Amino acid sequence: ENTVLGGEVMQTNRGGAIILVENHRCFLPGSLSARPLPAEGDRVPVVVVQAEKLDKNMRVVVSHRAALAAQLTDMQLGALLDGTVRAVKPYGVFVEIGPTMGLLHVSQISHEHVADVTAVLKEGDAVRAVLISRDKSRFGLSTKVLEPEPGAMLRDPAAVFAGAHAMAQRYRERLATMRAEVE
């Protein structure tokens, strides 16, 4: 089962980290960790991916990426997410959010027309966006709903991201109102 557990990083090495989860020493391989590898003392969510008994000891392997993915699938529409632009295409940008990717479609970047996506966002840029759709492992994102006024994302993305919490809250309230009207 994909139960998300909390653990504390006890030590790190080239291959990964040793994490204490409910008084059990577990190994977090670097390949199953979100980048960068957590530091000693950090608390991280993990999912057990392998457990086997070896003589008197248990060997337990955990995944930080799977835990983050499980948390994302539990996210409600309207959640404010932070990520990093990993690829820019003519139709939008792919944003890395933890271990998964979301699509910020060109039509969801701003209320005003975006002629050139690269004029607004570049690979490696930090992005704050709202989750507007989810289908299995695909996530649709929007910065348009964070704009205090149409076109703000084109003129000053940093100001849009700075006021994102308040605008995301307004978006969630609008969603709740629309759901209530439907019911």
Buried (B, 14 or more C-beta within 10 A) or exposed (E): EEEBBEBBBEEBEEEBBBBBBEEBBBBBBBEBBBEEBBEEEEEBBBBBBEEEEEEEEEEBBBBBBBBBBBBBEEBEBBBBBEBBBBEBEEEBBBBBBBBBBBBBBBEBBBBBEBEEBEEBBEEEBEBBBBBBBBEEEEBBBBBBBBBEEEEBBBEEBEEBBEBBEEBBEBBBEEBEEEEEEEE
